[in-house]
Amino acid sequence: MEGNYSKNKFFLVFALLNMAATLVKGQGTRVGFYSTSCPLVESIVSSTVQSHLQSDPSLGPAILRMHFHDCFVHGCDASILINGPDTEKTAPPNLGVRGYEVIDDAKAQVEATCPGVVSCADILALAARDAVFLAKGQKWDVPTGRRDGKVSLASDADNLPAFTDSIEELKRKFAAFGLNARDLVTLVSKW
Protein backbone atom coordinates (compact mmCIF):
# COMPACT_ATOMS: atom_id res chain seq x y z
CA MET A 1 0.00 0.00 0.00
CA GLU A 2 2.78 2.48 0.89
CA GLY A 3 4.47 1.98 -2.51
CA ASN A 4 1.18 2.51 -4.32
CA TYR A 5 0.48 5.67 -2.32
CA SER A 6 3.95 7.08 -3.11
CA LYS A 7 3.56 6.26 -6.79
CA ASN A 8 0.16 7.95 -6.87
CA LYS A 9 1.57 10.98 -5.06
CA PHE A 10 4.36 11.19 -7.64
CA PHE A 11 1.89 11.02 -10.53
CA LEU A 12 -0.28 13.66 -8.88
CA VAL A 13 2.66 16.02 -8.56
CA PHE A 14 3.78 15.25 -12.11
CA ALA A 15 0.28 15.90 -13.46
CA LEU A 16 -0.01 19.20 -11.61
CA LEU A 17 3.43 20.27 -12.77
CA ASN A 18 2.48 19.43 -16.33
CA MET A 19 -0.75 21.41 -16.00
CA ALA A 20 0.91 24.37 -14.31
CA ALA A 21 3.65 24.50 -16.93
CA THR A 22 1.04 24.41 -19.68
CA LEU A 23 -1.01 27.16 -18.09
CA VAL A 24 1.76 29.68 -17.44
CA LYS A 25 3.32 29.65 -20.89
CA GLY A 26 3.49 33.11 -22.33
CA GLN A 27 3.73 34.85 -18.96
CA GLY A 28 7.54 35.06 -18.98
CA THR A 29 7.95 32.75 -16.01
CA ARG A 30 11.34 31.45 -15.04
CA VAL A 31 13.05 29.91 -12.05
CA GLY A 32 14.64 32.70 -10.03
CA PHE A 33 12.37 35.48 -11.31
CA TYR A 34 12.59 37.24 -7.92
CA SER A 35 16.29 36.53 -7.28
CA THR A 36 17.15 40.24 -7.18
CA SER A 37 13.80 41.93 -6.47
CA CYS A 38 12.72 39.66 -3.57
CA PRO A 39 15.36 37.00 -2.92
CA LEU A 40 13.72 35.75 0.31
CA VAL A 41 10.29 35.04 -1.18
CA GLU A 42 10.71 31.26 -1.36
CA SER A 43 12.00 30.94 2.20
CA ILE A 44 9.23 33.22 3.51
CA VAL A 45 6.52 31.18 1.79
CA SER A 46 8.10 27.90 2.82
CA SER A 47 8.36 28.84 6.50
CA THR A 48 4.80 30.17 6.50
CA VAL A 49 3.42 26.97 4.97
CA GLN A 50 5.47 24.86 7.38
CA SER A 51 4.15 26.81 10.36
CA HIS A 52 0.52 26.37 9.30
CA LEU A 53 0.96 22.67 8.48
CA GLN A 54 2.46 22.03 11.90
CA SER A 55 -0.77 23.35 13.40
CA ASP A 56 -3.06 21.63 10.89
CA PRO A 57 -1.52 19.02 8.55
CA SER A 58 -4.79 18.76 6.61
CA LEU A 59 -4.01 22.16 5.10
CA GLY A 60 -1.34 20.56 2.87
CA PRO A 61 -3.76 18.79 0.53
CA ALA A 62 -6.12 21.76 0.82
CA ILE A 63 -3.48 24.14 -0.56
CA LEU A 64 -2.69 21.76 -3.41
CA ARG A 65 -6.42 21.52 -4.19
CA MET A 66 -6.72 25.31 -4.15
CA HIS A 67 -3.85 25.58 -6.64
CA PHE A 68 -5.46 22.94 -8.85
CA HIS A 69 -8.82 24.75 -8.77
CA ASP A 70 -7.10 28.04 -9.57
CA CYS A 71 -5.09 26.66 -12.48
CA PHE A 72 -8.05 24.85 -14.00
CA VAL A 73 -10.09 28.02 -14.51
CA HIS A 74 -8.00 30.86 -16.04
CA GLY A 75 -4.57 29.36 -15.63
CA CYS A 76 -2.51 29.80 -12.50
CA ASP A 77 -3.46 33.44 -11.89
CA ALA A 78 -4.71 33.44 -8.28
CA SER A 79 -8.20 34.45 -9.42
CA ILE A 80 -9.56 31.97 -6.86
CA LEU A 81 -8.27 34.33 -4.14
CA ILE A 82 -10.34 37.34 -5.25
CA ASN A 83 -13.05 38.19 -2.73
CA GLY A 84 -16.49 39.45 -3.58
CA PRO A 85 -19.95 38.34 -4.57
CA ASP A 86 -20.15 35.99 -7.55
CA THR A 87 -16.37 35.31 -7.66
CA GLU A 88 -14.69 31.94 -8.22
CA LYS A 89 -14.34 31.63 -4.46
CA THR A 90 -18.15 31.59 -4.14
CA ALA A 91 -18.73 29.04 -6.93
CA PRO A 92 -20.22 25.72 -5.75
CA PRO A 93 -17.13 23.64 -6.73
CA ASN A 94 -14.93 25.94 -4.62
CA LEU A 95 -17.04 26.19 -1.47
CA GLY A 96 -15.03 23.40 0.16
CA VAL A 97 -11.64 24.87 -0.77
CA ARG A 98 -9.60 25.68 2.34
CA GLY A 99 -6.25 27.20 3.15
CA TYR A 100 -6.86 30.80 2.19
CA GLU A 101 -5.44 31.89 5.54
CA VAL A 102 -2.10 30.30 4.68
CA ILE A 103 -1.84 32.24 1.42
CA ASP A 104 -3.02 35.45 3.13
CA ASP A 105 -0.38 35.01 5.85
CA ALA A 106 2.37 34.29 3.32
CA LYS A 107 1.35 37.30 1.23
CA ALA A 108 1.38 39.58 4.29
CA GLN A 109 4.87 38.39 5.25
CA VAL A 110 6.18 38.74 1.68
CA GLU A 111 4.65 42.24 1.42
CA ALA A 112 6.40 43.26 4.65
CA THR A 113 9.73 42.36 3.03
CA CYS A 114 9.11 43.17 -0.64
CA PRO A 115 6.07 45.41 -1.01
CA GLY A 116 4.30 45.26 -4.37
CA VAL A 117 6.76 42.82 -5.95
CA VAL A 118 5.51 39.22 -5.69
CA SER A 119 2.23 38.11 -7.24
CA CYS A 120 -0.35 36.14 -5.28
CA ALA A 121 -0.27 33.63 -8.16
CA ASP A 122 3.39 32.90 -7.45
CA ILE A 123 2.80 32.70 -3.70
CA LEU A 124 0.05 30.13 -4.29
CA ALA A 125 2.26 28.09 -6.66
CA LEU A 126 5.17 28.14 -4.20
CA ALA A 127 2.86 27.23 -1.30
CA ALA A 128 1.46 24.25 -3.24
CA ARG A 129 4.99 23.02 -3.98
CA ASP A 130 5.98 23.42 -0.33
CA ALA A 131 2.82 21.67 0.89
CA VAL A 132 3.66 18.66 -1.30
CA PHE A 133 7.28 18.62 -0.14
CA LEU A 134 6.33 18.88 3.54
CA ALA A 135 4.05 15.86 3.05
CA LYS A 136 7.16 13.89 2.03
CA GLY A 137 6.51 14.44 -1.67
CA GLN A 138 8.80 15.65 -4.41
CA LYS A 139 10.34 19.12 -4.41
CA TRP A 140 10.73 20.96 -7.68
CA ASP A 141 11.82 24.36 -8.91
CA VAL A 142 8.81 26.61 -9.47
CA PRO A 143 9.07 29.01 -12.38
CA THR A 144 7.85 32.36 -11.07
CA GLY A 145 6.82 35.62 -12.67
CA ARG A 146 3.08 34.94 -12.99
CA ARG A 147 0.72 37.86 -13.11
CA ASP A 148 -2.33 37.99 -10.91
CA GLY A 149 -5.69 37.70 -12.59
CA LYS A 150 -8.03 40.66 -12.31
CA VAL A 151 -11.23 38.81 -13.27
CA SER A 152 -12.95 36.21 -11.12
CA LEU A 153 -16.46 35.03 -11.91
CA ALA A 154 -18.27 32.16 -10.24
CA SER A 155 -19.52 31.00 -13.64
CA ASP A 156 -15.93 30.50 -14.81
CA ALA A 157 -15.58 27.67 -12.29
CA ASP A 158 -18.29 25.68 -14.11
CA ASN A 159 -15.54 23.93 -16.07
CA LEU A 160 -13.96 22.44 -12.94
CA PRO A 161 -14.18 18.65 -12.88
CA ALA A 162 -17.16 17.49 -10.86
CA PHE A 163 -17.96 14.12 -9.33
CA THR A 164 -21.16 14.15 -11.39
CA ASP A 165 -19.28 14.44 -14.72
CA SER A 166 -19.16 11.42 -17.00
CA ILE A 167 -15.80 9.85 -17.73
CA GLU A 168 -15.94 11.26 -21.26
CA GLU A 169 -16.65 14.75 -19.91
CA LEU A 170 -13.76 14.49 -17.43
CA LYS A 171 -11.41 13.29 -20.17
CA ARG A 172 -12.45 16.25 -22.34
CA LYS A 173 -11.86 18.74 -19.51
CA PHE A 174 -8.44 17.31 -18.71
CA ALA A 175 -7.40 17.05 -22.36
CA ALA A 176 -8.04 20.78 -22.73
CA PHE A 177 -5.08 21.26 -20.37
CA GLY A 178 -2.79 18.71 -21.97
CA LEU A 179 -3.57 16.07 -19.36
CA ASN A 180 -4.33 12.45 -20.23
CA ALA A 181 -6.49 9.69 -18.76
CA ARG A 182 -3.72 8.62 -16.36
CA ASP A 183 -3.49 12.17 -15.00
CA LEU A 184 -7.26 12.17 -14.66
CA VAL A 185 -7.33 8.96 -12.65
CA THR A 186 -4.52 10.17 -10.40
CA LEU A 187 -6.11 13.54 -9.68
CA VAL A 188 -9.71 12.41 -9.40
CA SER A 189 -8.81 9.56 -7.06
CA LYS A 190 -7.51 12.19 -4.60
CA TRP A 191 -10.87 14.00 -4.22
N, C-alpha and C positions, 0 to 999 in steps of 0.2 A: 504494500500500500504506500509506504513512504517513497519508494522509487517512482511510482505512478504519479503521486502528488507533485514531486519535484519536476518530473517531466512535463506535467500539465502546467505548472507554474512557469517553467521555461517557455513553453509555447505561448502562454498568455502574454508574457513580457515581449516575446518576439513579435507576436501579432500586434500588440499595441505600439511597439517601436516602428513596425512597418506602416501602420496607420498614421502615426504621428509624423513620420518622415514624409509620407505622401501628402499629408494635409498642410505642411508648412513650406512646401516648395514655393519658390517665388517670393518669399518674405525676406530673403537675405540672411537666413539663419546660419550660424556657424558656432562650433565649439569655441568658447573663449570670447564670445561677443562682448562681455562686460569686463574683460581682463584689465583694462585701464580705467574705465568709467566707474566700475563698482566691483573691484576684485574680491570682495568678501561675500558677494551675494550667495554663492553656493554654500559656504559654511554657515551663513546666517539661516538660510532655508533649512539646511540639514539639521542644525541644532534645534530649530523650532519644531520641526517634524518629530525629531527624536524625543523632545520634551513632552509633546502631546501624546505620542504613542506609548510612552512610559506610563502615563496616567490612564490611557484608554487604548489598548492595542487594537480594538476593533476599528479605529479610525484609519488604519493602514489600508485595508481593502476599500474603505469608504472614499478615501482620497483618490485611489486608482479608479474607482467607479466614476467619481466626479470628472476626472480627466477624460475618461472614455466618453462620457455623456457630452462633455464640452467639445471634444474633437469630432464627434459624429454629427454635429449640427452644422456649424459654419467653419469647421477646421479648428485647430487649437488656438482659439482667440480669447478665451476667458469670458465669453459672452454669458456663460452659465452663472457667473458671479454678479451680473448686473441686477440690482434690486429694482423693484417697482411692480406695479400691477401689470399683468399679462406679459411677463418676461419668461424666458426659458426656465428660470428658477421656479416659477409657479405652474409650469406645465405638469400634467398628471404623471408622465414618466419620471419627472425629476423630484417629485414630492418626497421621496424617500432618500434622496441624496443627502449625505451628511459630510461634515468635515470643513464646512465654510469657516469655522472659527480658527482652524489651523492656518488656512490661507490668509485670513484677515490678520492674524498675529504675525505671520511671516512678512506680509506686506508692510505692516506697521514698523517692524524691526528693520526691514530693508530701507524703508523711507527715512528712518531716523539716521541711517548711515549714508544713503545715496538718494536724496530727494529727487523725485521726478525722472529717474533714470531707468529703472527696471520695470518691465511690463508685468501685469498680473498674469498674463498668459505664460510667461516664462517661469514665474513663481509657481504656478500650478504644475507645469511640466516638471520642474525640478523637485517639487514636493512629491509628485507621483513616483518619480524615480527613487527618491529617498525612502518612501514608504515601502516600495518593493524590496529595496536593499535591506532595510531594517527588519523585514520579515524573512530574512535569510535567502532572498532572491538575488538575481544578477544585479550588478551595477554597470551602468553604461554612461558614456559621455552624452550629455544633452545639448544638442545645438540650440543656442539661444539667439535672441534678436526678433522674437515674435512681436507683433503689434496687437494691442488689445482691440477687440471688437467694440463697436459703438452701437450696434443694433442687437437687440435681444427680444424676440417675440415668442410667446408660448407656442404659437402655431408652428414655429420652425422645429420644435422638438417632436412633431408628429412622425418624423422619419426615424426616430430612435427605435431600435429593435424592441419588440414587445413579446411577452410570453404568449400572447394570443395570435401572433403572426404564424402563417404557415411556413413550412421549411422553405418552399420556393420563394416566398416573400423575404424571409431572412437572408437567403442566399443572394437575392437581388440587392438588398440593402448593403450587405457586406461587400459584394463585388463592386459596387459603386465607389468603394474606398480601396480597391486593390486587394481585398482580403478574400481568401478562398474558403471552401467548406471546412477545412481543418481548423482555420482560425475561428470560424463560426462556432464549431463544436467546443473549442477550448474556451472561448469567451462566454458563450451562452451557458455552459455547464458551471460557470462560476456565479451565476445569478442567485 
